[in-house]
Amino acid sequence: MAARSNARKRAFQILFEADQRGVPVREVLADWIRHARSDDRQPPVNAFTMDLVEGYADKVKRIDDLIVTYAVDWELDRMPVADRNILRLGAYELIWVDETPDAVAIDEAVQLAKEFSTDDSPAFVNGLLGRFKDLKPNLRRSES
């Protein structure tokens, strides 16, 4: 499972970089792939990382709308950048990646929050993704 955890971490880093640079996430993914091919010291971007990033890119508007709707008293642009991107990745995997058990998607997002964000972030990420888990059947049905 460490390989999937590392793939999630890379996907988060790609989302984070895209957010910080203000460029499309697919552009950053392409940069990472190109860099890994030209530099033997860089690990390749594995298929699971690419699937997560591409999947998120396909659902970006829906995911951001869900976060804004259910993150009570939080605007997306006022959230810490790490939290925003952990939630984006976690929401995508939780709602649309059927092969990942819900508890695993949530736990992995919480672990990323522990590693990359504030002391309050793991509880925030856990709470919001837990809400998405409870609403998952309706969220998929009402997809726009």
VMD Tcl script that draws the C-alpha trace (Angstrom):
set ca {
  {0.00 0.00 0.00}
  {2.97 2.32 0.39}
  {3.10 2.69 -3.39}
  {-0.46 4.03 -3.48}
  {0.23 6.37 -0.57}
  {3.24 7.73 -2.44}
  {1.14 8.09 -5.59}
  {-1.45 10.08 -3.63}
  {1.29 12.28 -2.19}
  {2.61 13.00 -5.69}
  {-0.91 13.73 -6.94}
  {-1.38 16.16 -4.04}
  {1.94 17.84 -4.84}
  {0.88 18.26 -8.48}
  {-2.48 19.77 -7.47}
  {-0.73 22.02 -4.95}
  {1.79 23.24 -7.52}
  {-0.90 23.94 -10.09}
  {-2.90 25.89 -7.52}
  {0.16 27.91 -6.44}
  {1.20 28.66 -10.01}
  {-2.36 29.35 -11.19}
  {-2.06 26.95 -14.12}
  {-4.15 23.96 -15.19}
  {-3.33 20.78 -13.28}
  {-2.78 18.84 -16.52}
  {-0.01 21.28 -17.46}
  {1.81 20.57 -14.19}
  {1.27 16.82 -14.64}
  {2.83 17.01 -18.09}
  {5.78 18.95 -16.63}
  {6.30 16.28 -13.96}
  {6.16 13.48 -16.53}
  {8.57 15.28 -18.86}
  {10.97 16.02 -16.00}
  {10.92 12.40 -14.80}
  {11.79 11.21 -18.32}
  {14.70 13.62 -18.69}
  {16.20 13.25 -15.21}
  {17.15 9.76 -14.00}
  {17.14 10.99 -10.40}
  {13.42 11.81 -10.55}
  {11.03 8.92 -9.96}
  {8.51 8.33 -12.73}
  {4.95 9.52 -12.32}
  {3.07 6.26 -11.91}
  {-0.27 5.33 -13.42}
  {-2.24 5.78 -10.19}
  {-0.92 9.32 -9.76}
  {-1.88 10.10 -13.35}
  {-5.34 8.58 -12.84}
  {-5.93 10.68 -9.72}
  {-4.77 13.92 -11.33}
  {-6.65 13.33 -14.59}
  {-9.78 12.27 -12.72}
  {-9.65 15.36 -10.56}
  {-9.11 17.53 -13.65}
  {-12.25 16.05 -15.21}
  {-14.33 16.87 -12.11}
  {-12.66 20.08 -10.89}
  {-15.74 22.31 -11.06}
  {-18.01 19.76 -9.37}
  {-15.45 19.08 -6.64}
  {-14.91 22.77 -5.90}
  {-18.68 23.32 -5.82}
  {-19.07 20.49 -3.30}
  {-16.31 21.83 -1.07}
  {-17.81 25.33 -1.10}
  {-21.29 23.97 -0.41}
  {-20.35 21.74 2.54}
  {-17.39 23.55 4.11}
  {-19.46 25.65 6.48}
  {-18.16 29.21 6.86}
  {-15.19 28.57 4.57}
  {-14.65 30.06 1.16}
  {-12.40 28.03 -1.12}
  {-9.90 30.84 -1.67}
  {-9.58 31.45 2.09}
  {-8.69 27.85 2.94}
  {-5.04 26.98 3.40}
  {-3.70 25.89 0.01}
  {-2.70 22.49 1.37}
  {-6.16 21.83 2.83}
  {-7.91 22.92 -0.34}
  {-5.89 20.53 -2.47}
  {-6.02 17.63 -0.01}
  {-9.81 18.02 0.01}
  {-9.93 18.16 -3.78}
  {-7.91 14.98 -4.13}
  {-9.72 13.22 -1.28}
  {-13.15 14.17 -2.61}
  {-12.29 12.88 -6.07}
  {-11.01 9.56 -4.78}
  {-13.81 9.12 -2.26}
  {-16.68 9.90 -4.61}
  {-15.46 8.61 -7.98}
  {-12.77 5.96 -7.45}
  {-14.80 2.85 -6.63}
  {-11.71 0.65 -6.19}
  {-10.63 2.65 -3.13}
  {-12.57 1.86 0.05}
  {-14.13 5.00 1.54}
  {-12.24 4.63 4.82}
  {-8.93 4.40 2.96}
  {-9.61 7.53 0.88}
  {-10.47 9.49 4.03}
  {-7.56 8.15 6.08}
  {-5.05 8.87 3.32}
  {-6.33 12.46 3.04}
  {-6.07 12.89 6.81}
  {-2.48 11.59 6.70}
  {-1.63 14.14 4.00}
  {-3.15 16.87 6.19}
  {-1.03 15.71 9.13}
  {2.10 15.84 7.01}
  {1.53 19.01 4.99}
  {-0.84 21.30 6.87}
  {-1.80 22.77 10.23}
  {-2.66 21.01 13.49}
  {-6.36 21.72 12.91}
  {-6.36 20.44 9.34}
  {-6.68 16.67 9.91}
  {-9.96 17.12 11.83}
  {-11.27 19.54 9.20}
  {-10.39 17.18 6.33}
  {-11.80 14.18 8.19}
  {-15.06 15.98 8.96}
  {-15.70 17.28 5.47}
  {-14.76 14.04 3.71}
  {-16.88 12.14 6.26}
  {-19.82 14.31 5.22}
  {-19.11 13.54 1.56}
  {-19.01 9.83 2.41}
  {-22.46 10.05 3.99}
  {-23.81 11.94 0.97}
  {-21.90 9.96 -1.67}
  {-24.86 8.21 -3.34}
  {-26.70 11.53 -3.75}
  {-23.57 13.40 -4.84}
  {-22.98 10.97 -7.68}
  {-26.64 11.00 -8.74}
  {-26.87 14.78 -8.77}
  {-23.69 15.25 -10.75}
  {-23.84 18.17 -13.14}
}
mol new
graphics top color blue
foreach p $ca { graphics top sphere $p radius 0.5 }
foreach p [lrange $ca 0 end-1] q [lrange $ca 1 end] { graphics top cylinder $p $q radius 0.2 }
display resetview
